[in-house]
Amino acid sequence: MVLKEATILVIDDDVDVLTALRLLFKPLVKEVIIEKNPSNIGAQIDKKNFDIIILDMNFNGLVNTGNEGIFWLNEIKKIKPKTDVVLITAYADIDLAIRALKEGASDFLVKPWKNEKITNTISSLLKARKSNASDKKSSQLGTSAIIGESEAIKDVFLKLKKVAPTDANVLILGENGTGKDLIAKALHDNSNRKDKPFVKVDVGALTSSLFESELFGYKKGAFTDAKEDRVGRFEAANGGTLFLDEIGNITLGQQVRLLTVLQNRLVTPLGSNEAISIDIRLICATNIEPKVLADEQKFRKDLIYRINTVDIVMPPLRDRGTDITLLAKHFISVYADKYNKSQFLLDSGFISKLKKHDFPGNVRELQYVLERAVIMADSTSLKPEDLVFSSIERQTSKASTTTMNLDSLEKNAILTVLEKNKGNVSKSAKELGITRAALYRRLDKYEL
Ligand SMILES: Nc1ncnc2c1ncn2[C@@H]1O[C@H](COP(=O)(O)OP(=O)(O)OP(=O)(O)O)[C@@H](O)[C@H]1O
């Protein structure tokens, strides 16, 4: 961000300082607001998003310890943790400066200031904000936006790294909400086609007539509603990647149409006589289990072979051990930022409750549950009661406990006992009737 796009708030009880800074910044920035009374800070920052806040450290002129400044700095950080705060004081007190920086101030200036020094400080902070924002964007590209460190997700990353640069067709399998969309995009972003289009079509949601017109396109007049030519998704993805989601839900007739295009690498728009040759990399995804896909009454074997040069199976969240905590921390931080809340501390009971849940809706369910928890939380720490699992998901969760295997039962028993004993391994081992070493082995096994 450049200086002239910035909105700045100056808070000082000295009217001369306020006037001087307003005169200095008015011609340089988009907007400068001055405030004499620090008690109005909350109201000011609720009203507007400031890029920089310049805050005096000594408000009543009697106590020159800078404590008032640090107090107000903390108040600002509670409401808008991302705002850059520059503190000013009349006393060149290095200890105070360091304390202010530790408490989250972005910089520190000593009165009387040189105008050039203060504008340079503000300009560099604005530049740093810009580069942080663009770093964030680029990290969304590779696999860095896909969070996970469990053995199960590491296998996925390995496969992704190997397969992405090839032109192989990939079938991504996995329950709803496991991250199939993210993997499809990562395959494209890490391929030689990354600068070409990535086109996604939810084929499971298309009626028969829409399936044809969406995928193959049409010429004006091909049917009653065809008022002008329309490019189909195959053609739109030319040179790039076509991602067909919910592939397991298409009819046998649609499967034949798809197979023909994939075999000949040609599409003919409805109402046209001319076939267009297409060069696409195909990625498909489905939440249907492989054994159902293997049922020839529902799915053509020749199509399965064609779309499934390589398959990537997304593990359900309940099998991803420590990823639950890792993802939880990520989502909590994202939502704390989004809803302008300070970062939360996580109560140990909160983490145990998360780990015990079965997550039938996988990462998507975790994401929604945490967004709700962040919105509803009354304090700065998240507690078990802040976690409310949706009754719909709970129903599914109950159903799935009937098919629970011994491992899940053992894992849940360990978690319950650990929670009861506040994480004390010796007490928990005793209660479970096993040795400490045996408990540690199991903690390792279940990545707890
Ligand atoms: N490993 C991960 N790291 C960060 N976010 C994730 C991860 N996995 C999934 N998500 C998030 O969870 C949500 C669901 O993921 P996604 O849509 O990719 O799942 P899906 O398997 O394609 O679901 P569906 O089968 O319902 O289409 C998205 O918001 C996605 O960003």
The ligand as an SDF file (V2000), in Angstrom:
LIG
                    3D

 31 33  0  0  0  0  0  0  0  0999 V2000
   -6.1290  -29.9060    4.2560 N   0  0  0  0  0  0  0  0  0  0  0  0
   -6.8790  -28.7950    4.2320 C   0  0  0  0  0  0  0  0  0  0  0  0
   -6.3470  -27.6200    4.5910 N   0  0  0  0  0  0  0  0  0  0  0  0
   -7.0940  -26.4880    4.6160 C   0  0  0  0  0  0  0  0  0  0  0  0
   -8.3960  -26.4430    4.2700 N   0  0  0  0  0  0  0  0  0  0  0  0
   -8.9760  -27.5930    3.8930 C   0  0  0  0  0  0  0  0  0  0  0  0
   -8.2510  -28.8170    3.8400 C   0  0  0  0  0  0  0  0  0  0  0  0
   -9.0790  -29.7900    3.3940 N   0  0  0  0  0  0  0  0  0  0  0  0
  -10.2690  -29.2050    3.1810 C   0  0  0  0  0  0  0  0  0  0  0  0
  -10.2180  -27.8860    3.4700 N   0  0  0  0  0  0  0  0  0  0  0  0
  -11.3450  -26.9250    3.4030 C   0  0  0  0  0  0  0  0  0  0  0  0
  -12.5190  -27.6790    3.7140 O   0  0  0  0  0  0  0  0  0  0  0  0
  -13.5930  -27.3220    2.8410 C   0  0  0  0  0  0  0  0  0  0  0  0
  -14.0370  -28.5600    2.0610 C   0  0  0  0  0  0  0  0  0  0  0  0
  -13.0030  -28.9410    1.1580 O   0  0  0  0  0  0  0  0  0  0  0  0
  -13.3130  -29.3970   -0.3560 P   0  0  0  0  0  0  0  0  0  0  0  0
  -14.4550  -28.6120   -0.9440 O   0  0  0  0  0  0  0  0  0  0  0  0
  -12.0310  -29.4060   -1.1010 O   0  0  0  0  0  0  0  0  0  0  0  0
  -13.8130  -30.8810   -0.0520 O   0  0  0  0  0  0  0  0  0  0  0  0
  -14.4290  -31.9160   -1.0720 P   0  0  0  0  0  0  0  0  0  0  0  0
  -13.8690  -33.2440   -0.6930 O   0  0  0  0  0  0  0  0  0  0  0  0
  -14.2220  -31.4650   -2.4850 O   0  0  0  0  0  0  0  0  0  0  0  0
  -15.9560  -31.8550   -0.6860 O   0  0  0  0  0  0  0  0  0  0  0  0
  -17.2500  -32.3430   -1.5570 P   0  0  0  0  0  0  0  0  0  0  0  0
  -17.0900  -33.8130   -1.7500 O   0  0  0  0  0  0  0  0  0  0  0  0
  -18.4000  -32.0240   -0.6700 O   0  0  0  0  0  0  0  0  0  0  0  0
  -17.2060  -31.5630   -2.8200 O   0  0  0  0  0  0  0  0  0  0  0  0
  -13.0610  -26.2270    1.9470 C   0  0  0  0  0  0  0  0  0  0  0  0
  -13.4140  -24.9740    2.5030 O   0  0  0  0  0  0  0  0  0  0  0  0
  -11.5620  -26.4070    1.9850 C   0  0  0  0  0  0  0  0  0  0  0  0
  -10.8860  -25.1920    1.7580 O   0  0  0  0  0  0  0  0  0  0  0  0
  1  2  1  0
  2  3  1  0
  2  7  2  0
  3  4  2  0
  4  5  1  0
  5  6  2  0
  6  7  1  0
  6 10  1  0
  7  8  1  0
  8  9  2  0
  9 10  1  0
 10 11  1  0
 11 12  1  0
 11 30  1  0
 12 13  1  0
 13 14  1  0
 13 28  1  0
 14 15  1  0
 15 16  1  0
 16 17  2  0
 16 18  1  0
 16 19  1  0
 19 20  1  0
 20 21  2  0
 20 22  1  0
 20 23  1  0
 23 24  1  0
 24 25  2  0
 24 26  1  0
 24 27  1  0
 28 29  1  0
 28 30  1  0
 30 31  1  0
M  END
$$$$
